C-alpha cells in the first residue's frame, strides 16, 4: 500500500569543490557511480572532494530493478584504468576513496577481480596515506575472485544486500540473497573490516528490515547503511512509500544495539555516504 509522505529533499549546489572533482573525473576519463546511479548526494560529496569511482566500464551485465546504470554487452578495454584511477585519487589528495564497479559476469576468468586488485594496489602504491574502501559485486560467489580482492588489502570491504530477502528476487533478478550473505561471511572470515547496506521503501515491513540487520550483524559485519529508495526513471521499480525520519532514527539505534560499529541511516544515505567516517 502506498502511503503519502514527504519526499526527501536533495541539495543542489554547484560549488568550487564540486567543480574541482568534476574536472578531475572528466580529465581522467573516469566513471563514477555518483553520476551513473544518479546519487542524490553528488553535490554534497563532490563539494567535500570525495567521489565513488566506478571501474570496469559503465555497462553492467545485470539489470537490477532499482539501478540506473546502463545494462548491455560491456565494451570496456582499458588495462591502464587502475593507474589512471590512482592518479586521480592522488590529484584529489584523498585520504579515503570508495571504488565500485558494474557487474562483469562476462569476464569468466575472474569476473574482473584482477582489475579490482590492481586498482587497490595502484592506489596504495601512489597514495599510501589513502584508505581504500571497495564496494564490490558478488563475483558470482567465486572465492578465488574474492581472495584476489582481499589479498590486495582494502581497508574496508563492502558488498550490499540491497533489500530484505522476501523481495530480493524482484529487486535483483540476477543476484542471490544467500550468495550475498556468503560473500559477507567470507569477508569477515578473512579478517576484512566488512560493510553492507540496503534500501527501504520497496515494500518491505519494519520487522523484515530489523531481521536483515540482525542477520548481517551476526555474521560479524561492522558497518551498515540504510537509505530511502528513489525511483531513478519511470522504467524502474516504483517507490512503495517514503519512510518517516523516525524510522531511520529507530533503525540506527537498533543497529547500534546489535553491535554495529557504525550505522548510517537516513532518507538520503547511500553506500558510500560519509564513508570516511567508518574506518
WOKAHU-V569781 format. One record per backbone hydrogen bond with DSSP energy under -1.0 kcal/mol. NH is the residue of the N-H (numbers start at 1). CO is the residue of the C=O. If there is no record, write none. Layout:
NH;CO
NH;CO
This chain:
19;15
20;16
21;17
22;18
23;19
24;20
25;21
26;22
27;23
28;24
29;26
30;25
33;52
36;32
37;33
38;35
39;34
42;39
45;41
46;42
47;43
48;44
49;46
50;45
53;98
54;31
55;100
60;70
61;103
65;171
72;60
81;78
84;80
85;81
86;82
87;83
88;84
89;85
90;86
91;87
92;88
94;89
97;131
99;133
100;53
102;55
107;104
108;106
111;107
113;110
116;112
117;113
118;114
119;115
120;116
121;117
122;118
123;119
124;120
125;121
126;122
127;123
130;127
131;95
133;97
134;156
135;99
136;158
141;138
142;139
146;142
147;143
148;144
149;145
150;146
151;147
153;150
155;132
156;132
157;193
158;134
159;195
162;197
163;161
168;165
171;167
172;168
175;172
180;176
181;177
182;178
183;179
184;180
185;181
186;182
187;183
188;184
189;185
190;186
191;188
192;187
195;157
196;223
198;225
199;162
200;227
209;205
210;206
211;207
212;208
213;209
214;210
215;211
216;212
217;213
218;214
220;217
221;216
222;194
223;194
224;262
225;196
226;264
227;198
228;267
229;200
236;233
237;65
240;201
248;244
249;245
250;246
251;247
252;248
253;249
254;250
255;251
256;252
257;253
258;254
260;255
261;222
262;222
264;224
266;226
269;266
273;270
275;272
277;274
278;275
